[in-house]
């Protein structure tokens, strides 16, 4: 039975033996559900019954919480890809904002450099004119 609603009421991702390992393992796994789980069965869609993730869909081993059968540890949230999208968008927005800020700062620095170069040239011309004036005045004496 694909769906497993009858078993979903008390489903949880944690087990005393290896719940943390399975959770960590699935975060680094590719963002898709494998065709077969570790015990050779097809994963089933269930809904979490925990307070922290109420009615959140996940794919898991059909042997989880089944007496007499061994659980392989398969657990993948069904909407993992959807959860990653807002985080990526937020990161992208932050990066774009940072690029714009750095662009403005760079433009301001370039403008300051152009102003400084102009001031140096102007100062050089003023000093040259003053020296020329002094030379003319002293030559007439």
FENRAKA-V628100 format. One record per backbone hydrogen bond with DSSP energy under -1.0 kcal/mol. NH is the residue of the N-H (numbers start at 1). CO is the residue of the C=O. E is the energy in kcal/mol with one decimal. If there is no record, write none. Layout:
nh=NH co=CO e=E
nh=NH co=CO e=E
//
This chain:
nh=11 co=8 e=-1.2
nh=19 co=15 e=-1.6
nh=22 co=18 e=-2.2
nh=23 co=19 e=-2.1
nh=24 co=20 e=-2.6
nh=25 co=21 e=-2.6
nh=26 co=22 e=-2.1
nh=27 co=23 e=-1.3
nh=28 co=24 e=-1.2
nh=37 co=41 e=-3.4
nh=40 co=37 e=-1.8
nh=44 co=60 e=-2.6
nh=46 co=58 e=-3.1
nh=48 co=56 e=-2.7
nh=49 co=11 e=-2.0
nh=55 co=48 e=-2.1
nh=56 co=53 e=-1.4
nh=58 co=46 e=-2.7
nh=59 co=76 e=-3.5
nh=60 co=44 e=-2.2
nh=61 co=74 e=-1.3
nh=64 co=61 e=-1.5
nh=66 co=63 e=-1.5
nh=69 co=66 e=-1.4
nh=76 co=59 e=-2.5
nh=78 co=57 e=-2.1
nh=80 co=77 e=-1.0
nh=83 co=79 e=-1.9
nh=84 co=80 e=-1.6
nh=88 co=84 e=-2.3
nh=89 co=85 e=-2.7
nh=90 co=86 e=-2.7
nh=91 co=87 e=-2.3
nh=92 co=88 e=-2.8
nh=93 co=89 e=-3.0
nh=94 co=90 e=-2.3
nh=95 co=91 e=-2.6
nh=96 co=92 e=-2.7
nh=97 co=93 e=-2.5
nh=98 co=94 e=-2.6
nh=99 co=95 e=-2.5
nh=100 co=96 e=-2.4
nh=101 co=97 e=-2.4
nh=102 co=98 e=-2.6
nh=103 co=99 e=-2.4
nh=104 co=100 e=-2.5
nh=105 co=101 e=-2.3
nh=106 co=102 e=-2.5
nh=107 co=103 e=-2.4
nh=108 co=104 e=-2.4
nh=109 co=105 e=-2.6
nh=110 co=106 e=-2.6
nh=111 co=107 e=-2.3
nh=112 co=108 e=-2.5
nh=113 co=109 e=-2.4
nh=114 co=110 e=-2.3
nh=115 co=111 e=-2.4
nh=116 co=112 e=-2.5
nh=117 co=113 e=-2.5
nh=118 co=114 e=-2.3
nh=119 co=115 e=-2.5
nh=120 co=116 e=-2.3
nh=121 co=117 e=-2.3
nh=122 co=118 e=-2.7
nh=123 co=119 e=-2.6
nh=124 co=120 e=-2.4
nh=125 co=121 e=-2.3
nh=126 co=122 e=-2.5
nh=127 co=123 e=-2.7
nh=128 co=124 e=-2.3
nh=129 co=125 e=-2.7
nh=130 co=126 e=-2.5
nh=131 co=127 e=-2.6
nh=132 co=128 e=-2.4
nh=133 co=129 e=-2.6
nh=134 co=130 e=-2.8
nh=135 co=131 e=-2.4
nh=136 co=132 e=-2.2
nh=137 co=133 e=-2.5
nh=138 co=134 e=-2.6
nh=139 co=135 e=-1.7
nh=140 co=136 e=-1.3
//
